[in-house]
Amino acid sequence: MIVVDTEEEFDWNAPFNPESNSVHNIELQPLAQAILDKHRVIPTYVVDYPVASTRAAFTVMRSFIDEGRCEIGAHLHPWVNPPADGPIDIRHSYPGNLPAFIERKKLIELTEVITTNFGRRPTVYKAGRYGIGVATPAILRELNYTVDVSAVPHTDFSSDGGPDFSSLRSEPFIIANDLCELPLSVHFVGSLAHLGPRIFPCLQGAGIRRLRLAGICGRLGLLERLRLTPEGYTLGDMIRQTQAALATGTRLFMLTYHSSSLLPGATVYVRNEKERTAFLRRLDDYLRFFLCEIGGRTDTVNQVARALMSETADSE
C-alpha cells in the first residue's frame, strides 16, 4: 500500500500558523503519480483542509480519482482546519489531544469538504502528526470511516504531547469490529533486531541520545529502526527494511511520503531539484524491487482493510 500525506507547505520548525496554507506542491504530484501509474500502483492520498478546499489543488487530485488512478482519504491538520476552535500549540497540533467535541467538529468539516469537492466520501483517515487520540475511534465510526492509518510502530511522540506507539508492532488489527488499523511499516534491522522493541526505547532517552548510541548501533550493524519511505532513507535502507521484515514473517507493507516533498525546499527531505530527482528515483527503484525482484503485489488501503475485516468476521 502507498499512503501520501497530501497537505499544504509549512515550516515544520516554526510555530503552527493557521495562515500557512499554500498548496503549490499539489501541481507537482503528477511527477510521482506517473511513476505509480507505470507500476500500476493505486495510492491513497489522504488530503487535509487546505488541499480539499483550494480549487487549483483539488482539481489536480480529482483528475487522478476520476481516472481511477488513486483513492482519497482524510488528513486532519487542526491548526488549518475549521472551525477555528481550541488552542494552537504543539500539544494540540496532535488532533487527538483536542477536546473530543472540537476534534469531532473539525473532522466533520474536513469530511464534508472532501465529499463536496472530490465527489466521494472518504473512509480512510490519517491524523495529522500521527495524533490519534482516545476519542478518535468513536468519532471515525460515527462518520463512517472504516480504516485508520495513523499509527507509527516502535515510535514515541510523547516528548511534546503526542501518542506513544513504542510498544506497537506493524501488524494490522481491528478496533471494535468495524474499524481497521493499518500501521505504517516500521521495522528493526541488524543483528539485535529481535531485541529491538526492548532495546530501542532505552536508546531514545534524553541522556542516551546525547551519546548518539542509536547512531553508533546502526553503523555497527547492531540495531536500526527503519521506516518504509523515500524521505530521509536511501534505497538500500528501504530494501533492508523490507528484507528484514520479510524474514520475520511480515507480508503487509505500507510506504508513505508527504506531497510537499515534491516541491524543492518545502521539506527537509528535498531541498532542490537534484534531490527531488533522487527522491523520485528511489520511489521508482523501490517499486521495481518490490514488484519484480521479490514478487510483491499492490493493493489499495481500502482493499486490504476489507479483506482483513472479512477474514476476522469469518473466524468469529
C-alpha positions as CSV (number, residue, x, y, z in Angstrom):
1,M,0.0,0.0,0.0
2,I,1.1,3.6,-0.6
3,V,-0.3,6.4,1.5
4,V,0.6,10.1,0.7
5,D,0.1,12.8,3.3
6,T,-1.4,15.3,0.9
7,E,-1.1,18.7,2.6
8,E,0.0,22.4,2.5
9,E,3.6,23.6,2.6
10,F,4.6,25.0,6.0
11,D,7.8,25.4,8.1
12,W,8.0,22.3,10.2
13,N,10.3,24.1,12.7
14,A,8.1,27.2,13.1
15,P,5.1,27.7,15.4
16,F,1.9,26.3,13.9
17,N,0.3,29.1,11.8
18,P,-3.3,29.0,10.5
19,E,-2.3,31.3,7.7
20,S,0.3,28.8,6.3
21,N,-2.0,27.1,3.8
22,S,-0.2,27.3,0.4
23,V,-0.7,24.2,-1.7
24,H,1.6,24.9,-4.6
25,N,3.1,21.4,-4.2
26,I,-0.1,19.8,-5.4
27,E,0.6,20.8,-9.0
28,L,3.7,18.7,-8.9
29,Q,2.0,15.5,-7.8
30,P,1.8,14.2,-11.5
31,L,5.6,13.6,-11.2
32,A,5.2,10.9,-8.7
33,Q,1.8,9.7,-10.0
34,A,3.4,8.9,-13.3
35,I,5.8,6.5,-11.5
36,L,2.9,4.9,-9.6
37,D,1.0,4.6,-12.9
38,K,3.9,2.9,-14.5
39,H,4.0,0.3,-11.8
40,R,0.1,0.0,-11.7
41,V,0.0,1.2,-8.1
42,I,-3.1,2.9,-6.9
43,P,-2.1,5.1,-3.9
44,T,-4.3,6.6,-1.2
45,Y,-3.9,10.4,-1.0
46,V,-5.1,11.5,2.5
47,V,-5.9,15.2,1.9
48,D,-6.2,17.9,4.5
49,Y,-8.4,21.0,4.5
50,P,-6.2,23.4,2.5
51,V,-5.9,20.9,-0.3
52,A,-9.5,19.8,-0.2
53,S,-10.8,23.4,-0.2
54,T,-8.5,25.0,-2.8
55,R,-9.8,24.6,-6.3
56,A,-6.4,24.5,-8.0
57,A,-5.4,21.7,-5.7
58,F,-8.4,19.6,-5.6
59,T,-8.8,19.8,-9.4
60,V,-5.5,18.1,-9.8
61,M,-6.2,15.4,-7.3
62,R,-9.8,14.9,-8.5
63,S,-8.5,14.2,-12.0
64,F,-6.5,11.2,-10.6
65,I,-9.6,9.9,-8.8
66,D,-11.9,10.3,-11.8
67,E,-9.5,8.3,-13.9
68,G,-9.3,5.5,-11.3
69,R,-5.6,6.2,-10.6
70,C,-5.9,6.8,-6.8
71,E,-8.2,6.7,-3.8
72,I,-8.9,9.6,-1.4
73,G,-8.8,9.8,2.4
74,A,-8.8,12.5,5.1
75,H,-5.8,14.0,6.9
76,L,-6.6,16.4,9.8
77,H,-4.2,19.3,10.5
78,P,-6.2,21.0,13.2
79,W,-4.4,24.4,13.0
80,V,-5.6,25.0,9.4
81,N,-8.9,23.1,9.7
82,P,-12.1,24.9,10.6
83,P,-13.8,25.6,12.9
84,A,-11.1,27.8,14.5
85,D,-11.8,26.4,18.0
86,G,-9.3,25.3,20.5
87,P,-5.7,26.3,21.2
88,I,-3.0,26.3,18.5
89,D,0.2,25.0,20.0
90,I,2.5,21.9,19.8
91,R,0.4,19.7,22.1
92,H,-2.9,20.5,20.2
93,S,-1.3,20.0,16.8
94,Y,-2.0,16.4,17.6
95,P,-5.7,16.3,16.8
96,G,-6.3,13.5,19.4
97,N,-5.3,16.0,22.1
98,L,-8.1,18.3,21.3
99,P,-11.3,18.2,23.4
100,A,-13.4,15.4,21.7
101,F,-16.2,17.8,20.6
102,I,-13.7,20.0,18.8
103,E,-11.9,17.1,17.2
104,R,-15.3,15.9,16.0
105,K,-16.3,19.2,14.6
106,K,-13.1,19.6,12.7
107,L,-13.3,16.1,11.2
108,I,-16.9,16.7,10.2
109,E,-15.8,19.9,8.4
110,L,-13.0,18.1,6.6
111,T,-15.2,15.1,5.7
112,E,-17.8,17.4,4.2
113,V,-15.4,19.5,2.1
114,I,-13.7,16.4,0.7
115,T,-17.1,14.8,-0.1
116,T,-18.3,18.0,-1.9
117,N,-15.1,18.8,-3.8
118,F,-14.0,15.2,-4.7
119,G,-17.4,13.7,-5.2
120,R,-16.6,10.8,-2.8
121,R,-16.9,10.4,0.9
122,P,-13.6,9.4,2.5
123,T,-13.4,6.2,4.5
124,V,-9.6,6.3,5.3
125,Y,-8.3,8.6,8.0
126,K,-4.8,9.7,9.0
127,A,-4.4,12.0,11.9
128,G,-2.1,14.9,11.4
129,R,1.3,14.3,13.1
130,Y,0.0,10.7,13.7
131,G,-2.0,12.2,16.5
132,I,-4.8,9.7,17.0
133,G,-6.4,10.0,20.5
134,V,-8.7,8.3,22.9
135,A,-11.9,9.7,21.3
136,T,-10.8,9.3,17.7
137,P,-12.1,5.8,17.0
138,A,-15.6,6.6,18.1
139,I,-15.6,9.8,16.0
140,L,-14.4,7.8,13.0
141,R,-17.1,5.2,13.4
142,E,-19.8,7.9,13.7
143,L,-18.6,9.4,10.4
144,N,-18.5,6.0,8.7
145,Y,-14.7,5.8,8.4
146,T,-13.5,2.2,8.2
147,V,-9.7,2.5,8.1
148,D,-7.2,4.4,10.2
149,V,-3.6,4.7,9.1
150,S,-2.2,7.0,11.9
151,A,-0.2,4.5,14.0
152,V,3.7,4.5,13.7
153,P,5.0,1.4,15.3
154,H,8.1,1.5,17.7
155,T,7.9,5.3,17.8
156,D,7.2,7.6,20.8
157,F,5.9,11.1,20.2
158,S,5.1,11.8,23.8
159,S,8.0,14.2,24.4
160,D,5.9,17.0,23.1
161,G,2.5,15.6,23.9
162,G,1.9,13.1,21.1
163,P,1.0,9.4,21.2
164,D,3.4,6.7,22.3
165,F,3.4,3.8,19.8
166,S,6.7,2.3,21.1
167,S,5.1,-1.0,22.1
168,L,3.0,-1.3,18.9
169,R,4.1,-3.7,16.1
170,S,3.4,-3.3,12.4
171,E,0.7,-5.9,12.2
172,P,-2.8,-4.6,11.4
173,F,-5.6,-5.0,13.9
174,I,-9.4,-4.4,14.2
175,I,-10.8,-1.9,16.6
176,A,-14.3,-2.7,17.9
177,N,-15.1,-4.9,14.9
178,D,-15.7,-2.1,12.4
179,L,-12.5,0.0,12.2
180,C,-9.3,-1.4,10.7
181,E,-6.0,-0.1,11.9
182,L,-3.2,-0.4,9.3
183,P,0.1,0.9,10.9
184,L,2.9,2.3,8.9
185,S,5.8,-0.1,8.1
186,V,8.5,0.4,10.8
187,H,10.9,-2.4,11.5
188,F,14.2,-3.1,13.1
189,V,17.2,-4.4,11.2
190,G,20.6,-5.6,12.5
191,S,22.0,-8.4,14.5
192,L,19.9,-7.3,17.5
193,A,16.7,-6.6,15.6
194,H,14.9,-9.3,17.6
195,L,15.6,-7.3,20.7
196,G,14.6,-4.0,19.1
197,P,11.3,-3.4,20.9
198,R,13.1,-3.8,24.2
199,I,16.4,-2.1,23.4
200,F,15.5,0.8,21.2
201,P,13.3,2.7,23.7
202,C,16.4,2.8,26.0
203,L,18.4,4.4,23.3
204,Q,15.9,7.2,23.0
205,G,16.2,8.6,26.5
206,A,17.4,12.2,26.7
207,G,20.8,11.4,28.3
208,I,21.4,8.4,25.9
209,R,20.5,10.5,22.8
210,R,23.3,12.9,23.6
211,L,25.7,10.0,23.4
212,R,24.3,9.1,20.0
213,L,24.3,5.4,20.8
214,A,21.4,4.7,18.4
215,G,23.6,6.0,15.5
216,I,26.6,4.0,16.7
217,C,24.4,0.9,16.9
218,G,23.2,1.4,13.4
219,R,26.7,2.0,12.0
220,L,27.9,-1.2,13.7
221,G,25.1,-3.2,12.2
222,L,23.6,-4.0,15.6
223,L,20.3,-2.2,15.5
224,E,18.4,0.3,13.4
225,R,14.8,1.4,13.2
226,L,13.8,1.9,9.6
227,R,10.5,3.4,8.3
228,L,9.4,2.5,4.7
229,T,9.6,5.8,3.0
230,P,11.9,7.6,0.4
231,E,12.1,10.5,2.8
232,G,15.3,10.5,4.7
233,Y,16.2,6.9,3.8
234,T,18.2,5.5,0.9
235,L,17.1,2.8,-1.5
236,G,19.4,0.5,0.4
237,D,17.7,1.3,3.7
238,M,14.3,0.6,2.2
239,I,15.3,-2.7,0.8
240,R,17.0,-3.7,4.0
241,Q,13.8,-2.8,5.9
242,T,11.7,-4.9,3.7
243,Q,14.0,-7.9,3.7
244,A,14.3,-7.8,7.5
245,A,10.5,-7.6,7.8
246,L,10.0,-10.5,5.4
247,A,12.4,-12.6,7.3
248,T,10.2,-12.2,10.4
249,G,7.0,-13.2,8.6
250,T,5.7,-9.7,7.6
251,R,3.7,-9.8,4.4
252,L,2.0,-6.4,4.5
253,F,3.8,-3.2,3.8
254,M,2.9,0.5,3.7
255,L,5.1,3.0,2.0
256,T,4.4,6.7,2.9
257,Y,5.7,10.2,2.0
258,H,4.5,13.8,2.1
259,S,3.1,15.5,-1.0
260,S,5.2,18.6,-0.2
261,S,8.4,16.7,-0.7
262,L,7.8,17.2,-4.4
263,L,8.3,20.9,-4.0
264,P,12.0,21.6,-3.5
265,G,12.6,23.4,-0.2
266,A,9.2,22.6,1.3
267,T,10.6,19.7,3.4
268,V,14.0,18.8,4.8
269,Y,14.0,15.7,2.6
270,V,14.0,17.5,-0.8
271,R,15.9,20.8,-0.8
272,N,16.5,21.3,-4.5
273,E,15.6,19.8,-7.9
274,K,18.5,17.4,-7.8
275,E,17.3,15.9,-4.5
276,R,13.8,15.7,-6.0
277,T,15.1,13.7,-8.9
278,A,16.8,11.4,-6.5
279,F,13.6,11.1,-4.4
280,L,11.6,10.1,-7.4
281,R,14.3,7.6,-8.5
282,R,14.2,6.0,-5.0
283,L,10.4,5.6,-5.3
284,D,10.7,4.1,-8.8
285,D,13.6,1.8,-7.9
286,Y,11.9,0.5,-4.7
287,L,8.7,-0.3,-6.5
288,R,10.7,-2.2,-9.1
289,F,12.5,-4.1,-6.4
290,F,9.2,-4.9,-4.5
291,L,7.1,-5.9,-7.5
292,C,9.8,-7.6,-9.7
293,E,12.6,-8.8,-7.5
294,I,10.7,-10.2,-4.6
295,G,7.4,-10.8,-6.3
296,G,5.2,-8.4,-4.3
297,R,1.9,-7.0,-5.3
298,T,-0.1,-3.9,-4.5
299,D,-3.5,-3.2,-3.1
300,T,-5.3,-0.1,-2.0
301,V,-5.8,0.7,1.7
302,N,-9.5,0.0,1.4
303,Q,-9.0,-3.3,-0.4
304,V,-6.6,-4.5,2.3
305,A,-8.9,-3.4,5.1
306,R,-11.9,-5.1,3.6
307,A,-10.0,-8.3,3.2
308,L,-8.8,-8.2,6.8
309,M,-12.2,-7.4,8.2
310,S,-13.7,-10.2,6.2
311,E,-11.2,-12.7,7.5
312,T,-11.9,-11.5,11.0
313,A,-15.6,-11.9,10.6
314,D,-15.2,-15.4,9.1
315,S,-13.1,-16.5,12.1
316,E,-15.6,-15.4,14.7
